[in-house]
Amino acid sequence: MIAAASDTGTFVPRLPFGDWIESFIDWLTATFDAFFDVVKTIFEGIYDGLDYVLNSPPFILVAVVLALIAFWAKGTKLAIGVLIGFIIIAGMDQWENAMDSLALVLLSAAVALLIGIPLGIWAARNDHVSRVLRPILDFMQTMPAFVYLIPTVVIFLTGPMPGIVATVIFALAPGVRFTELGIRQVDSEVVEAGRAFGSTDGRILRQIQIPLAMPTIMAGVNQVIMLSLSMVVISGMVGAGGLGNDVVAALQRVDVALGFEAGLSVVILAIFLDRVTSGLADRSPVAKALKAAR
């Protein structure tokens, strides 16, 4: 193995990509330090507000409200299951951590969708943009999740902010891809009919393409939220808080009990978020029409 490495070094000069990226991050941090401080203050303020709303009332009140959301999205069975699941989380003394993680997921997923959905619409309407975005999104999806934490820690230090930024980057791609896919799948004859009646491109987008693409877009929303949850847990390594802290602590101490309790809480949160978003997707007029036609 040593000889092979030596032979490679003889024929291929070392490419210091890592050094270039490190220099770029150092320049970015030094140049935009004031801007990053403002962004950090804003996002941590929003996170603190969400966390206060979820953690300050009695846990049973928040659990009932979340169960009612599940009932509205999917029905009685999910609502009962969600309520039981949240009571189990509270019984394991993981309620505060779970709500910290939920606040991080909601904020990160919202930012990822606010960026991803417009980018997906732009890519669907412009082939040049689509070709530029495709390799970037491929890179973002294949890069190991832990790698995103390194530059964000350099820029924002430890705490919730590096976790939020890393989560947004990690979870962004499905929002863009599914939005583009959904809009591109809309029947071109329907779009041409809208143009024949004198509709502008903006009106066609709002009243034809987005409504017809909504089931696919909602599938992207679901994936963004699921990826956000997984990254929020990993972000416990940089002190982002929530269930990730206990997962990391359990790993460091080889504490099976703590690891299982934190992991089970993550699973319950994941089921709640997944079923609610899929239920909301089923409530769209297009999804209802497709279901009725079967």
C-alpha positions, -999 to 999 in steps of 0.1 A, spaced: 0 0 0 28 24 8 46 17 -25 13 23 -44 9 56 -27 44 66 -35 40 56 -72 8 77 -74 26 107 -59 53 103 -86 29 106 -115 0 127 -101 8 159 -82 -12 165 -51 -42 187 -58 -48 208 -26 -86 212 -30 -90 210 8 -65 238 13 -83 260 -13 -116 254 4 -101 262 38 -86 294 25 -120 304 9 -138 297 42 -112 318 61 -117 347 36 -155 343 38 -154 344 76 -131 375 78 -149 394 50 -185 388 60 -182 385 98 -207 413 105 -232 398 81 -229 364 96 -234 379 131 -267 395 119 -279 362 103 -270 343 134 -289 367 156 -320 366 134 -321 328 131 -313 321 167 -340 346 177 -366 327 155 -354 294 169 -357 306 205 -392 319 198 -403 285 183 -386 267 211 -405 289 237 -438 282 221 -432 244 221 -416 241 255 -432 268 278 -468 254 279 -475 221 298 -464 192 277 -499 177 275 -513 209 260 -487 209 232 -491 172 227 -529 176 223 -524 205 198 -500 184 177 -524 154 179 -552 177 166 -529 187 137 -524 150 130 -562 145 132 -568 173 107 -542 160 83 -548 122 85 -576 112 109 -584 97 143 -559 68 142 -529 90 136 -540 115 162 -543 88 189 -510 73 179 -493 107 180 -507 115 214 -495 81 228 -461 86 212 -457 121 227 -467 108 261 -441 81 258 -415 108 249 -425 127 281 -423 95 301 -387 91 291 -379 126 301 -371 135 265 -399 160 259 -378 192 261 -351 177 238 -378 165 214 -393 200 212 -359 215 207 -354 192 178 -388 199 164 -381 236 165 -348 231 146 -366 209 120 -394 234 115 -371 264 110 -345 245 89 -372 229 66 -390 262 62 -358 280 51 -349 250 28 -384 251 12 -384 289 8 -351 286 -12 -358 252 -29 -393 257 -43 -386 290 -61 -354 274 -75 -374 244 -86 -399 266 -104 -371 285 -121 -354 253 -132 -386 239 -146 -391 271 -167 -355 275 -178 -335 246 -192 -302 264 -187 -309 269 -150 -318 232 -147 -285 221 -163 -265 243 -140 -284 232 -108 -283 195 -116 -246 188 -108 -248 212 -78 -277 193 -64 -259 160 -71 -229 172 -52 -251 184 -23 -269 150 -20 -238 128 -22 -215 148 1 -214 131 36 -237 149 60 -209 154 86 -188 174 62 -214 202 62 -208 208 99 -171 217 95 -174 250 76 -205 260 95 -188 256 128 -158 277 115 -182 305 105 -209 303 133 -191 285 161 -211 260 181 -248 261 190 -280 259 170 -269 281 141 -243 258 125 -269 230 128 -295 251 111 -273 261 82 -259 226 77 -295 212 78 -307 237 52 -279 228 28 -283 191 34 -321 191 30 -324 216 1 -320 193 -29 -353 173 -28 -373 206 -26 -357 218 -58 -359 184 -76 -395 175 -68 -407 210 -76 -390 210 -110 -403 174 -117 -439 182 -107 -441 213 -129 -424 196 -158 -449 167 -156 -479 190 -160 -496 182 -194 -483 206 -220 -518 206 -236 -533 220 -204 -507 248 -204 -513 256 -240 -550 258 -233 -544 283 -207 -523 304 -231 -550 301 -257 -574 318 -233 -550 347 -228 -535 337 -195 -501 352 -186 -471 329 -177 -475 340 -140 -512 331 -140 -506 298 -157 -479 290 -130 -502 300 -101 -535 286 -113 -525 256 -135 -489 243 -130 -485 246 -92 -520 232 -84 -514 202 -107 -479 197 -95 -489 200 -58 -488 162 -50 -452 159 -63 -442 192 -46 -456 179 -13 -436 147 -17 -406 170 -19 -417 188 12 -419 155 30 -384 145 19 -370 179 30 -386 175 65 -373 140 69 -338 149 58 -339 179 82 -347 157 111 -319 133 103 -294 162 100 -307 179 132 -298 148 151 -263 147 136 -260 184 145 -259 174 181 -222 169 175 -217 207 173 -240 215 203 -271 222 183 -292 209 211 -322 186 211 -322 148 208 -289 149 189 -271 159 221 -283 128 239 -275 106 209 -240 119 208 -236 116 246 -249 81 245 -224 72 218 -195 88 238 -205 70 270 -217 38 254 -250 44 272 -274 20 256 -304 31 277 -300 68 268 -293 60 232 -324 39 229 -346 65 246 -333 94 224 -335 72 193 -371 62 200 -380 98 205 -365 106 171 -386 78 155 -418 91 171 -411 126 158 -403 112 123 -435 93 122 -455 124 132 -438 146 106 -440 120 79 -476 111 83 -488 148 87 -470 159 56 -482 129 36 -517 136 49 -516 172 38 -505 160 3 -535 138 1 -558 168 9 -548 187 -23 -576 189 -49 -555 171 -75 -547 142 -51 -584 139 -42 -594 138 -78 -568 111 -86 -579 91 -56 -616 94 -67 -607 83 -103 -592 50 -91 
